[in-house]
Amino acid sequence: MALGLVLAAVAGPAVARDSLGLFGGWGAFRDAGVPRCYAIALADPSAMSRERQPYAAIGTWPRRGERNQVHFRLSRQIGSGAKPVLAINGQRLTLAGSGGDAWSADRRMDAAIVAAMRSAGSMRVSARDGRGRPFVDVYTLAGAATAMDAATLGCARD
């Protein structure tokens, strides 16, 4: 059910999605018409106030030559000048971001994040919102590696 909420949040009007599987709290999906494949998960529940349901997605667009792009939909809009930070496996990586979204700075950072996700138990994205209040979105990574692999394989023939 939670993954259904994510799909509703990221759905395009006429995009068909094929499920490639559910793995722990992560799902893998394929949009055949684009084509694109992605692994996606909702952030863990939080008692902090949220403007929207946050999620993390790792996407592949084979026709564009893009693979394992990292994207976070944040629980709040980030403030002007605020820099989202990803904490994973003892690393702190400053992400690019605006509005309610954050992403890696480049392909090298995408690769580092995906590699860290394969061995970490969780990851956290933190930032300050427009009122200067800190917020954190936490993700459990059980199943993430398998979902990312399923998404990559789902677009391997495109």
NUVEXSE-444466 format. One line per 4 residues: number of its first residue (from 1); their letters; for each residue x, y, z of N, C-alpha, C. Coordinates in nm, 3 decimals, padded with zeros to 5 digits, always signed. Layout:
<nodes>
NUM) A) X:Y:Z:X:Y:Z:X:Y:Z; ...
</nodes>
This chain:
<nodes>
1) MALG) +00.082:-00.119:+00.000:+00.000:+00.000:+00.000:+00.087:+00.126:+00.000; +00.194:+00.129:+00.079:+00.280:+00.246:+00.084:+00.343:+00.274:-00.052; +00.384:+00.169:-00.123:+00.442:+00.191:-00.256:+00.337:+00.245:-00.352; +00.212:+00.210:-00.332:+00.105:+00.267:-00.414:+00.097:+00.417:-00.396
5) LVLA) +00.120:+00.466:-00.275:+00.122:+00.611:-00.250:+00.236:+00.676:-00.325; +00.351:+00.610:-00.330:+00.465:+00.665:-00.404:+00.431:+00.672:-00.552; +00.372:+00.567:-00.604:+00.335:+00.567:-00.746:+00.238:+00.680:-00.777; +00.143:+00.702:-00.688:+00.049:+00.812:-00.709:+00.120:+00.946:-00.707
9) AVAG) +00.221:+00.958:-00.622:+00.293:+01.085:-00.611:+00.378:+01.115:-00.734; +00.430:+01.011:-00.800:+00.519:+01.034:-00.913:+00.454:+01.002:-01.047; +00.327:+00.969:-01.045:+00.260:+00.924:-01.167:+00.244:+01.036:-01.269; +00.272:+01.002:-01.393:+00.238:+01.088:-01.506:+00.098:+01.050:-01.550
13) PAVA) +00.029:+01.135:-01.625:-00.110:+01.110:-01.657:-00.137:+00.981:-01.733; -00.053:+00.943:-01.827:-00.084:+00.824:-01.907:+00.031:+00.726:-01.909; +00.104:+00.716:-01.798:+00.221:+00.631:-01.793:+00.183:+00.496:-01.733; +00.209:+00.389:-01.807:+00.186:+00.255:-01.757:+00.311:+00.207:-01.686
17) RDSL) +00.295:+00.142:-01.572:+00.408:+00.092:-01.495:+00.393:-00.058:-01.479; +00.504:-00.126:-01.496:+00.510:-00.269:-01.470:+00.590:-00.289:-01.343; +00.535:-00.365:-01.249:+00.609:-00.396:-01.128:+00.715:-00.500:-01.159; +00.836:-00.473:-01.115:+00.946:-00.568:-01.130:+00.970:-00.642:-01.000
21) GLFG) +00.901:-00.603:-00.894:+00.910:-00.672:-00.767:+00.915:-00.578:-00.648; +00.882:-00.632:-00.532:+00.891:-00.562:-00.405:+00.995:-00.633:-00.321; +01.086:-00.554:-00.263:+01.200:-00.609:-00.190:+01.215:-00.530:-00.061; +01.175:-00.588:+00.050:+01.175:-00.513:+00.175:+01.083:-00.394:+00.160
25) GWGA) +01.130:-00.275:+00.194:+01.051:-00.153:+00.177:+01.071:-00.087:+00.043; +01.138:-00.152:-00.050:+01.169:-00.096:-00.181:+01.094:-00.170:-00.290; +01.056:-00.097:-00.394:+00.993:-00.156:-00.511:+01.074:-00.121:-00.634; +01.061:-00.205:-00.737:+01.125:-00.179:-00.865:+01.016:-00.176:-00.972
29) FRDA) +01.023:-00.078:-01.062:+00.919:-00.058:-01.162:+00.981:-00.024:-01.296; +00.904:-00.047:-01.402:+00.945:-00.017:-01.539:+00.833:+00.058:-01.608; +00.867:+00.169:-01.672:+00.776:+00.242:-01.761:+00.820:+00.207:-01.902; +00.748:+00.117:-01.968:+00.790:+00.067:-02.099:+00.789:+00.176:-02.206
33) GVPR) +00.697:+00.270:-02.200:+00.685:+00.371:-02.304:+00.799:+00.470:-02.308; +00.868:+00.490:-02.197:+00.972:+00.594:-02.191:+01.100:+00.549:-02.262; +01.161:+00.439:-02.244:+01.157:+00.352:-02.127:+01.242:+00.408:-02.012; +01.201:+00.372:-01.893:+01.278:+00.402:-01.773:+01.245:+00.297:-01.669
37) CYAI) +01.338:+00.271:-01.582:+01.319:+00.177:-01.472:+01.373:+00.244:-01.346; +01.313:+00.209:-01.233:+01.359:+00.272:-01.110:+01.328:+00.188:-00.989; +01.411:+00.203:-00.887:+01.388:+00.150:-00.753:+01.340:+00.267:-00.670; +01.242:+00.243:-00.583:+01.181:+00.355:-00.510:+01.134:+00.308:-00.373
41) ALAD) +01.142:+00.399:-00.275:+01.094:+00.369:-00.140:+01.047:+00.497:-00.073; +00.951:+00.482:+00.014:+00.907:+00.592:+00.099:+01.004:+00.608:+00.215; +01.014:+00.730:+00.265:+01.092:+00.752:+00.388:+01.021:+00.684:+00.504; +01.098:+00.652:+00.607:+01.039:+00.594:+00.727:+00.940:+00.693:+00.788
45) PSAM) +00.839:+00.642:+00.859:+00.745:+00.732:+00.927:+00.819:+00.825:+01.023; +00.763:+00.944:+01.044:+00.827:+01.044:+01.130:+00.720:+01.122:+01.207; +00.756:+01.165:+01.328:+00.668:+01.250:+01.406:+00.685:+01.397:+01.366; +00.787:+01.428:+01.284:+00.810:+01.566:+01.239:+00.702:+01.606:+01.139
49) SRER) +00.673:+01.735:+01.134:+00.574:+01.781:+01.037:+00.629:+01.766:+00.895; +00.540:+01.730:+00.804:+00.578:+01.710:+00.664:+00.480:+01.784:+00.574; +00.533:+01.841:+00.468:+00.449:+01.905:+00.367:+00.403:+01.805:+00.263; +00.480:+01.697:+00.246:+00.449:+01.594:+00.147:+00.516:+01.465:+00.190
53) QPYA) +00.479:+01.355:+00.127:+00.539:+01.226:+00.156:+00.675:+01.216:+00.085; +00.784:+01.205:+00.159:+00.916:+01.196:+00.095:+00.943:+01.055:+00.041; +01.022:+01.050:-00.066:+01.064:+00.922:-00.120:+01.202:+00.936:-00.183; +01.266:+00.822:-00.199:+01.395:+00.814:-00.268:+01.376:+00.726:-00.390
57) AIGT) +01.438:+00.765:-00.502:+01.429:+00.687:-00.625:+01.566:+00.682:-00.692; +01.596:+00.566:-00.747:+01.718:+00.545:-00.822:+01.673:+00.504:-00.962; +01.695:+00.591:-01.062:+01.639:+00.570:-01.194:+01.739:+00.544:-01.304; +01.693:+00.472:-01.406:+01.771:+00.441:-01.524:+01.689:+00.475:-01.647
61) WPRR) +01.748:+00.552:-01.739:+01.687:+00.589:-01.867:+01.783:+00.540:-01.976; +01.765:+00.419:-02.028:+01.863:+00.363:-02.121:+01.881:+00.442:-02.250; +01.778:+00.500:-02.306:+01.793:+00.575:-02.431:+01.869:+00.705:-02.412; +01.871:+00.756:-02.291:+01.948:+00.877:-02.260:+02.089:+00.844:-02.214
65) GERN) +02.115:+00.715:-02.192:+02.245:+00.675:-02.140:+02.262:+00.707:-01.992; +02.152:+00.725:-01.922:+02.156:+00.757:-01.779:+02.126:+00.631:-01.698; +02.209:+00.608:-01.596:+02.193:+00.489:-01.513:+02.216:+00.525:-01.367; +02.132:+00.472:-01.282:+02.145:+00.488:-01.136:+02.148:+00.635:-01.093
69) QVHF) +02.057:+00.715:-01.146:+02.045:+00.855:-01.100:+01.968:+00.858:-00.968; +02.022:+00.929:-00.872:+01.964:+00.938:-00.738:+01.877:+01.063:-00.729; +01.756:+01.046:-00.677:+01.663:+01.157:-00.658:+01.590:+01.139:-00.525; +01.577:+01.249:-00.452:+01.499:+01.249:-00.327:+01.389:+01.352:-00.338
73) RLSR) +01.268:+01.310:-00.307:+01.156:+01.404:-00.289:+01.156:+01.430:-00.139; +01.176:+01.555:-00.100:+01.190:+01.590:+00.041:+01.055:+01.612:+00.108; +01.054:+01.596:+00.239:+00.929:+01.613:+00.314:+00.888:+01.759:+00.328; +00.982:+01.850:+00.307:+00.952:+01.994:+00.310:+01.030:+02.064:+00.200
77) QIGS) +00.985:+02.183:+00.164:+01.059:+02.269:+00.071:+01.185:+02.317:+00.142; +01.297:+02.312:+00.072:+01.420:+02.361:+00.136:+01.427:+02.513:+00.126; +01.489:+02.572:+00.225:+01.502:+02.716:+00.229:+01.604:+02.768:+00.130; +01.594:+02.894:+00.099:+01.687:+02.959:+00.008:+01.829:+02.947:+00.064
81) GAKP) +01.918:+02.897:-00.017:+02.057:+02.881:+00.025:+02.083:+02.756:+00.107; +01.979:+02.682:+00.143:+01.998:+02.559:+00.222:+02.051:+02.449:+00.131; +02.139:+02.369:+00.183:+02.198:+02.258:+00.109:+02.157:+02.127:+00.175; +02.083:+02.042:+00.105:+02.050:+01.911:+00.162:+02.177:+01.827:+00.178
85) VLAI) +02.183:+01.749:+00.284:+02.299:+01.664:+00.311:+02.251:+01.520:+00.329; +02.316:+01.429:+00.258:+02.290:+01.286:+00.272:+02.395:+01.226:+00.364; +02.350:+01.157:+00.468:+02.440:+01.084:+00.558:+02.419:+00.936:+00.534; +02.528:+00.867:+00.495:+02.520:+00.724:+00.466:+02.657:+00.662:+00.486
89) NGQR) +02.659:+00.552:+00.560:+02.784:+00.476:+00.582:+02.898:+00.564:+00.632; +02.869:+00.655:+00.722:+02.972:+00.741:+00.778:+03.013:+00.857:+00.688; +02.953:+00.869:+00.573:+02.982:+00.978:+00.480:+02.874:+01.085:+00.492; +02.913:+01.210:+00.467:+02.818:+01.320:+00.457:+02.839:+01.385:+00.321
93) LTLA) +02.739:+01.373:+00.235:+02.748:+01.423:+00.098:+02.650:+01.538:+00.079; +02.700:+01.652:+00.033:+02.613:+01.766:+00.005:+02.547:+01.745:-00.129; +02.415:+01.747:-00.129:+02.337:+01.725:-00.250:+02.301:+01.857:-00.316; +02.268:+01.852:-00.443:+02.207:+01.967:-00.511:+02.059:+01.962:-00.479
97) GSGG) +01.992:+02.075:-00.483:+01.850:+02.071:-00.457:+01.783:+02.205:-00.472; +01.653:+02.199:-00.489:+01.570:+02.320:-00.491:+01.427:+02.276:-00.467; +01.349:+02.369:-00.415:+01.209:+02.336:-00.386:+01.201:+02.217:-00.294; +01.130:+02.115:-00.337:+01.113:+01.996:-00.256:+01.193:+01.877:-00.305
101) DAWS) +01.298:+01.902:-00.385:+01.374:+01.791:-00.443:+01.523:+01.807:-00.418; +01.591:+01.693:-00.412:+01.737:+01.690:-00.399:+01.790:+01.577:-00.485; +01.913:+01.594:-00.534:+01.975:+01.495:-00.620:+02.125:+01.507:-00.606; +02.197:+01.409:-00.658:+02.342:+01.413:-00.649:+02.397:+01.521:-00.742
105) ADRR) +02.519:+01.563:-00.715:+02.581:+01.670:-00.793:+02.625:+01.624:-00.931; +02.658:+01.495:-00.945:+02.707:+01.444:-01.073:+02.702:+01.292:-01.074; +02.744:+01.233:-01.185:+02.741:+01.087:-01.199:+02.832:+01.017:-01.099; +02.944:+01.080:-01.069:+03.037:+01.021:-00.972:+02.971:+01.010:-00.834
109) MDAA) +02.896:+01.114:-00.795:+02.826:+01.109:-00.668:+02.713:+01.006:-00.673; +02.641:+00.997:-00.786:+02.539:+00.892:-00.801:+02.600:+00.756:-00.772; +02.714:+00.728:-00.834:+02.781:+00.598:-00.818:+02.822:+00.575:-00.672; +02.872:+00.678:-00.606:+02.914:+00.665:-00.466:+02.793:+00.638:-00.376
113) IVAA) +02.682:+00.706:-00.402:+02.561:+00.685:-00.320:+02.508:+00.544:-00.341; +02.496:+00.502:-00.465:+02.444:+00.367:-00.494:+02.534:+00.261:-00.431; +02.666:+00.278:-00.439:+02.758:+00.182:-00.377:+02.738:+00.179:-00.225; +02.724:+00.294:-00.163:+02.703:+00.301:-00.018:+02.570:+00.240:+00.022
117) MRSA) +02.467:+00.259:-00.061:+02.336:+00.202:-00.031:+02.341:+00.049:-00.025; +02.430:-00.011:-00.098:+02.439:-00.157:-00.103:+02.490:-00.216:+00.030; +02.561:-00.139:+00.110:+02.616:-00.194:+00.234:+02.564:-00.125:+00.359; +02.490:-00.017:+00.346:+02.440:+00.055:+00.463:+02.304:+00.000:+00.506
121) GSMR) +02.271:+00.022:+00.631:+02.140:-00.018:+00.682:+02.035:+00.089:+00.665; +02.082:+00.215:+00.661:+01.988:+00.327:+00.645:+02.063:+00.448:+00.590; +01.986:+00.546:+00.549:+02.043:+00.674:+00.505:+01.949:+00.784:+00.550; +02.005:+00.905:+00.564:+01.929:+01.020:+00.612:+01.957:+01.141:+00.524
125) VSAR) +01.852:+01.210:+00.484:+01.867:+01.337:+00.413:+01.817:+01.446:+00.505; +01.903:+01.545:+00.532:+01.865:+01.654:+00.621:+01.883:+01.788:+00.551; +01.804:+01.885:+00.594:+01.812:+02.020:+00.537:+01.737:+02.114:+00.631; +01.731:+02.241:+00.592:+01.649:+02.341:+00.662:+01.542:+02.388:+00.566
129) DGRG) +01.422:+02.405:+00.622:+01.312:+02.450:+00.538:+01.313:+02.603:+00.525; +01.214:+02.657:+00.457:+01.206:+02.801:+00.432:+01.197:+02.886:+00.558; +01.155:+02.826:+00.668:+01.149:+02.898:+00.796:+01.271:+02.873:+00.883; +01.371:+02.804:+00.825:+01.494:+02.779:+00.898:+01.490:+02.658:+00.990
133) RPFV) +01.380:+02.585:+00.989:+01.367:+02.468:+01.076:+01.435:+02.347:+01.013; +01.514:+02.274:+01.091:+01.577:+02.153:+01.037:+01.474:+02.042:+01.020; +01.497:+01.958:+00.920:+01.416:+01.837:+00.904:+01.505:+01.725:+00.852; +01.460:+01.602:+00.875:+01.537:+01.483:+00.835:+01.439:+01.380:+00.779
137) DVYT) +01.476:+01.322:+00.665:+01.402:+01.210:+00.607:+01.494:+01.089:+00.615; +01.446:+00.982:+00.678:+01.526:+00.862:+00.701:+01.471:+00.747:+00.616; +01.562:+00.671:+00.557:+01.526:+00.558:+00.472:+01.593:+00.431:+00.521; +01.515:+00.325:+00.537:+01.568:+00.193:+00.564:+01.610:+00.132:+00.431
141) LAGA) +01.727:+00.072:+00.426:+01.782:+00.025:+00.299:+01.769:-00.126:+00.277; +01.701:-00.197:+00.366:+01.678:-00.339:+00.343:+01.598:-00.356:+00.214; +01.652:-00.431:+00.120:+01.587:-00.454:-00.008:+01.628:-00.357:-00.117; +01.698:-00.250:-00.082:+01.735:-00.148:-00.181:+01.826:-00.204:-00.290
145) ATAM) +01.927:-00.282:-00.253:+02.021:-00.335:-00.352:+01.948:-00.425:-00.452; +01.860:-00.511:-00.403:+01.786:-00.601:-00.492:+01.692:-00.522:-00.582; +01.626:-00.420:-00.528:+01.536:-00.337:-00.609:+01.614:-00.261:-00.716; +01.732:-00.208:-00.681:+01.814:-00.138:-00.780:+01.859:-00.234:-00.891
149) DAAT) +01.897:-00.356:-00.852:+01.937:-00.456:-00.952:+01.820:-00.493:-01.043; +01.702:-00.511:-00.985:+01.584:-00.544:-01.065:+01.551:-00.432:-01.163; +01.565:-00.308:-01.119:+01.538:-00.195:-01.207:+01.640:-00.189:-01.321; +01.766:-00.213:-01.290:+01.868:-00.213:-01.394:+01.841:-00.323:-01.495
153) LGCA) +01.809:-00.442:-01.449:+01.779:-00.554:-01.539:+01.651:-00.528:-01.618; +01.555:-00.461:-01.557:+01.429:-00.433:-01.625:+01.445:-00.348:-01.748; +01.549:-00.268:-01.755:+01.575:-00.183:-01.872:+01.695:-00.229:-01.952; +01.749:-00.344:-01.921:+01.870:-00.392:-01.990:+01.846:-00.417:-02.138
157) RD) +01.724:-00.450:-02.177:+01.697:-00.482:-02.318:+01.658:-00.359:-02.400; +01.644:-00.243:-02.336:+01.602:-00.120:-02.407:+01.718:-00.047:-02.468
</nodes>
